[in-house]
Amino acid sequence: MARCAIQNRSKAATLTADAAATDDLRRAQHLMTATAVREQCARVFARIESGESPHFAFHPQALAPIADRVATLTRERFPDLEVPLHARWRHFETGGIDRFGALAAARNWTSEAEAARAMGDLAIVSVLLDAGAGPTWRFTEHATGTVAGRSEGLALAAFSMFASGAFSAVPADPLRADADGLQSLTAKEFEAGFQIGADNPIAGADGRRALLGGLADAIRTAPDLFALEDGPRPGGLIDSLAADATDNALPASAILAAVLEGLSPIWPSRLTLAGQPMGDVWLHPDLPDTGPGGRYVPFHKLSTWLSLSLIEPLAVRGITVTDLDALPGLAEYRNGGLFVDGGALTPREPTAGPHTVDSPLIVEWRAATVALLSRLAPMVRERLGADLPLAAILEGGTWLAGRQLAAETRADGGPPIAIISDGTVF
């Protein structure tokens, strides 16, 4: 009888452990969704709104002037209110030049699928290299004489490397990125491509190049996502997404899910849950503990922006993306700066920094940014009289309004709260 009781207790303990592990995995999977981004950011912002936050105070009366500014800027830039999505492709058009269109005309791909795959290559590599460059770095595009910094400069640098075949291991097909090409890119080649030097430093250079190596490994190990119709390459994800479409339609959330599934191995080791790397997910110690991962706050900023940047390649492939507003706003410093410089979100204490991205101050700022973008969007729509998706409101635009306010407020045009970037988050 005693032995039987011990065995029963052992079985019960095993079942309990298995149930806990299953619950942990379920929570981990939920944190890798757009829904979780909105939910957890709303929980953080609720503390700010109720006055519980030691870091920020919320001033709701400041949202109306911010909405006025964003609406006015949107009408100035897009008088017909045909506002494109906030995607990487806008930066390739810096200075009003259709760079990819010219490249595509010269390459003359034989099918829409082939063109879309190449577009996916360029979008994925370029977005992964887009984290904040710092205030002084500049890229000079020799063909046009364009000199640009920040996101535009990073886009032009990545585009130039793509156009030169720097990411391809197939000499006969230079306008592509593939695992072998990404893996073989040297530090010297990367520095030359981004024009990095002692007089032109870039934030997080090592982190950026490491992401490309990680990308090569990730696409090799997931052929069902990246190698359905060709060898392993980033743009192979377009083929996989197209295969998942129903009647040539695909919900936006499915793009983000695929991006998070396929690219989660490339992010530096940070938080994990149930053995799963969480990527752009951070601990907020003051959130109530609701169980495993209950204090984790997901943002998936680069992954969300990448998802938006894959919509145009999918369109070339003949796929319509639906339910765009399922994707959250982008938790980055231009949108976040809009609310701080615009007076809706004020720090309770001086924010002398720079601050690491895992600091509670930055986690809370990013969460508030996501929550406030959701509040601002309907106000902007009302002022414009147009039912624009959130991604178009970002382009129209909150992002540019944040940049303008930063330039009006600080000589270097940097964010209102200084951040240490490792090249993989902002």
Buried (B, 14 or more C-beta within 10 A) or exposed (E): EEEEEEEEEEEEEEEEEEEEEEBBBEBBBBBBBBEBBBBBBBBBBBBBBEEEBEBBEBEEEBBEEBBEBBBEBBBEEBEEEEBBBBBBBBBBBBEEBEBBEEBBEEBEBEEBBBBBBBBBBBBBBBBBBBBBBBBEBBBBBEEEEBEBBBBBBBBBBBBBBBBEBBBBBBEEBBBBBBBBBBBEBEEEEBBEBBBBEEEBEBBBBEBBBBBBBBBBBBBBEBEEBBBBBBBBBBBBBBBBBBEEBEEEEBBBBBBBBBBBBBBBBBBBEBBEBBEBBBBBBBBBEBBEEEEBBEBBBBBBBBBBBBBBBBBBBBBBBEBEBEBBBBBBBBBBBBBBBBBBBBBBBEBEEEBEBBBEBBBBBBBBBBBBBBBBBBBBBEBBBEBBEBEBBBBBBBBBBBBBBBBBBBEEBBEEBBBBBBBBBBBBBB
